[in-house]
Amino acid sequence: MKTRQELTEVLDFIAEYATYLLGSGVHTSRVIRNSQRIGASQGVDLQLSSFQKSTIITAHDEESGEAITRVVKIPALPVSFERNSDLSALSWDALDEGLPLSEIRKRYDELTAKPRIDPIFVLLTVGLANASFCRLFGGDWIAMGIVFTSTLVGFAAKQRMQAHGVNHFLIFIISAFMASLCASAALRFDCSAETALATSVLFLVPGVPLINGVIDIVEGHILIGCSRLINALLLIICIAIGLSATLLMVKDGLL
């Protein structure tokens, strides 16, 4: 049987753990399973209900009948599949090895403190990926080079604006505009300019929210699933606005 203080400590940790996963791009049912495994390792029954900006978590000690509820804000974090996988493995370790809360907390802090991938490396690989999309859709080598450069400009602007806390809808509009405007330089060369313009903004497509939204709806988490899909739709509209602004400026070159 746990005291109220012990139950509170377990709940506070699981609340931090669950919101970290939700903010890092993990779909809801996976967060619930991971959190419940950690709760089970501590002898606590856990119930979680998540929304777009916050989550409600209740911890219940069956022996004492004590129950505590927390409403916790979900932080905005960069997506990291490697870190999400490590944190999921931590929940299995906690259950299989019967780890105490102090050890779980220690391992969690070590995992979340690991340095992230260098932003310059991410910038270059995103540029190469977008150039590959250009080639996949029929672009030539000149168009690929222009798309690569345009992606560097747009993604670097996105990174800087995110670092300064700019509204994410505005970030997508400006990044799409800058990338497509740079890609419009393809109109001056004998290359597949239309393909370069169309693929220059593909790095902004919100794939994770779209996939997670569908998964959440299929698995019965309708509210957060619809919220994620609506958010993804708004981001796609922002991309279209930025690209449209460029097309209005260079429309004569496309005729």
Secondary structure, DSSP 8 states (H G I E B T S, - for coil): ---HHHHHHHHHHHHHHHHHHHHTT--HHHHHHHHHHHHHHTT-EEEEEE-SSEEEEEEE-TTT--EEEEEEE-------HHHHHHHHHHHHHHHHTT--HHHHHHHHHHHHTS----HHHHHHHHHHHHHHHHHHTT--HHHHHHHHHHHHHHHHHHHHHHHTT--HHHHHHHHHHHHHHHHGGGGGSSS-HHHHHHHTTGGG--HHHHHHHHHHHHTT-HHHHHHHHHHHHHHHHHHHHHHHHHHHHHHHHH-
